[in-house]
Amino acid sequence: MPTMTGIPKLMRAAAIEMYGPPGVIGIQLLPVPEVDGDEILIAIDTAGVGPWDAEIREGELDGEATFPLILGTDGSGSVAEVGENVRNFAPGEEVYSYSFNNPKGGFYAQYVAVKATKAAHVPKSLDLERAGAVATIGLTAIQGIDDHLRVKPGERVIVHGASGGVGHLGLQFAKFRGAEVFATASGPEGVNFVERLGADAAADGREGGITEAALDFAPDGVDAVFALIGGASLEQCLNALRPGGRLAYPNGVEPIPKIGGDIEVKAYDAISGKREFDHLNRVLDEAQPVIAVAARYSLDEAAEAHRRLERGHVFGKIVLKISEPENHESE
């Protein structure tokens, strides 16, 4: 079993012993996970921090946790060890990974063991920090735009919640596919952010008037809506959807939108696997999107990173720099 030298028996990890507010997150010294034949061990450089991590911390997602529970669904780093059946990775290679509810613990740690199919080589166009930020949001965005909405050149698309992690990539991927994009965002700063990313038109999702603005953008109605936020503002987006139009949204967008008429609807979970990562890697290298790192925290500041999530209006993605001291926000 190929292995890098110097792998310790214990590692530092940000874990919880019970569900609760950000303060339940603490640093623990835990065993480095052992690697099965179909797994790789990753020495983590950067871990992503997303709202789904907060939902896991609060006990809102399905599944029975074993405590201590290491948080984190994605990240990047270097391969430290490969299982005996793994052929496509070697120690020292830079990789990134998305593994939701990972059986051997999450990515807020110095090491994580994941199925080799849940990881990919870092695209040539990315450094480790941006790779650590992009796995979950990138797979969610590209599967929404390509697989479920099947966005085509010349179509007019609403990306609702375009200033967030998934949304800011969904906006750029839709533009890469040749669509004209109407983006909603949080506040004037969010509108400015999505306009810089290439939105053809934008509106503050908190101000109302979305239907009117979207129909000014597309008088015959938009072809598709990619929704990252629910509620009344999403209903306004759907009012601008043409008959026969399409709606896609990741599971977790609440309340579930009320759909009437001849609308194609797809709710989905992002999938990670070799085919899915190959697809994402091609698009990342070809489109070279902006991957906005909204804030950086050290592993010791994992609880503070979750407090930052609770304050809202995160333009892009928060990350933990596992091996570096505190760096704080870059917004």
Secondary structure as GFF3:
##gff-version 3
##sequence-region A 1 331
A	DSSP	beta_strand	10	16	.	.	.	ID=ss1
A	DSSP	three_ten_helix	22	24	.	.	.	ID=ss2
A	DSSP	beta_strand	26	31	.	.	.	ID=ss3
A	DSSP	beta_strand	39	49	.	.	.	ID=ss4
A	DSSP	alpha_helix	51	57	.	.	.	ID=ss5
A	DSSP	beta_strand	69	70	.	.	.	ID=ss6
A	DSSP	beta_strand	74	82	.	.	.	ID=ss7
A	DSSP	beta_strand	94	98	.	.	.	ID=ss8
A	DSSP	beta_strand	111	115	.	.	.	ID=ss9
A	DSSP	three_ten_helix	116	118	.	.	.	ID=ss10
A	DSSP	beta_strand	119	121	.	.	.	ID=ss11
A	DSSP	alpha_helix	128	142	.	.	.	ID=ss12
A	DSSP	pi_helix	143	148	.	.	.	ID=ss13
A	DSSP	beta_strand	156	160	.	.	.	ID=ss14
A	DSSP	alpha_helix	165	176	.	.	.	ID=ss15
A	DSSP	beta_strand	180	185	.	.	.	ID=ss16
A	DSSP	alpha_helix	187	196	.	.	.	ID=ss17
A	DSSP	beta_strand	201	204	.	.	.	ID=ss18
A	DSSP	alpha_helix	210	217	.	.	.	ID=ss19
A	DSSP	beta_strand	222	227	.	.	.	ID=ss20
A	DSSP	alpha_helix	232	238	.	.	.	ID=ss21
A	DSSP	beta_strand	241	250	.	.	.	ID=ss22
A	DSSP	beta_strand	264	268	.	.	.	ID=ss23
A	DSSP	alpha_helix	274	287	.	.	.	ID=ss24
A	DSSP	beta_strand	293	298	.	.	.	ID=ss25
A	DSSP	three_ten_helix	299	301	.	.	.	ID=ss26
A	DSSP	alpha_helix	302	311	.	.	.	ID=ss27
A	DSSP	beta_strand	317	321	.	.	.	ID=ss28
A	DSSP	beta_strand	328	329	.	.	.	ID=ss29
###
